[in-house]
Amino acid sequence: MISLSLLSCILGTVISQEYGPITAHFDAWLDVNGYGKYDYARLDLGTAGSFGGLSSEKDIQFFDTSKDPVIFFHGNSDAALTANNFSTGWTKTVKYFLSQGYTLAHLYGTSWGNTNTTAAVERDHDCATVTRLRKFTEAVMEYTGAKQINIISHSMGVTLARKVIFGGYINAEDGECFIGKPLGNKVRAILGIAGANFGLCACVGHWLGVMWPTCNDDNGLWPGETCYPNRLDGMCATSPLPYPCNGLTYSKFLMDLNNSKMKPAQHIFSMWSMGDDLIGDGNMVWGRPTSEIPYSDGNKVYTNYTHMETKLNTTADQFHIITQLSIP
């Protein structure tokens, strides 16, 4: 079967190294099928706003159905593809997958939020964002005809992706909403990179007046802080936890995800770095590695990568995990 990349060479065309935005064919399909209102192209970010899709209708015959589509969820203040020095997106990962025989018809991403890092503390798991990403996931499955998908996520994109998969309700500042039914076995594998599944220690003490929306205790990244009288004594990162700290209450959004008895995918993998400069504290939050998704089939732990490097410098490992369903 001829891949789209090989077809491009045969036709004498050159695939842009920008990789985005989503193709005109996918964009037109989204409009016709009722997804146009979600602005998945995100042209306000130029070519960095999105990626994925067939080049044209005639390329459907060359689509390799043996490869399940991969949907990418970026983190807070990031973008689908490289937009600036911080918002590096999934450009390196997309490039690696393309070098291994995948095509842009198998790889999909859209930007959520914006790349303003000063506004990062304002973002949480709100209804509008999660609903939009859930509809994007449904659109990709419908567009490609795939019976199952893979998901690679980074940072806040990990918890967003998990909610997209689980569905259910969200109570947020922008209202209460129902995301949909669980996707179940439609997700073959999810890889979570440097996520905050049990919250962030940086959010401890927000009750003192530094009330960042991203740290809120409903749908934010609040890790809980009820184990000790002095909530700012640095105990959040202590491991193992001293007696009698147990039954810790943290963000309702995260607790609902973590306490579910249902696996969010057929295969679950987690990845993080002990040197993560954003999560900090050796990735520990109240005695647990916050980047480990519950029920993970395997974890890949690095030593010195920063928060963004854990995404940027691990493209080969990401590919191995998704294609081989094992930790390299």
Salt bridges, closest charged atoms under 4 A:
ASP44 OD1 - ARG42 NE 2.79
GLU57 OE1 - HIS25 NE2 2.67
ASP64 OD2 - LYS67 NZ 2.86
ASP68 OD2 - ARG188 NE 3.95
ASP78 OD2 - LYS311 NZ 2.56
GLU138 OE2 - ARG134 NE 2.80
GLU138 OE1 - LYS135 NZ 3.53
GLU225 OE2 - ARG231 NH1 3.59
ASP256 OD2 - LYS252 NZ 2.87
ASP276 OD2 - HIS307 ND1 2.79
ASP297 OD1 - LYS263 NZ 3.39
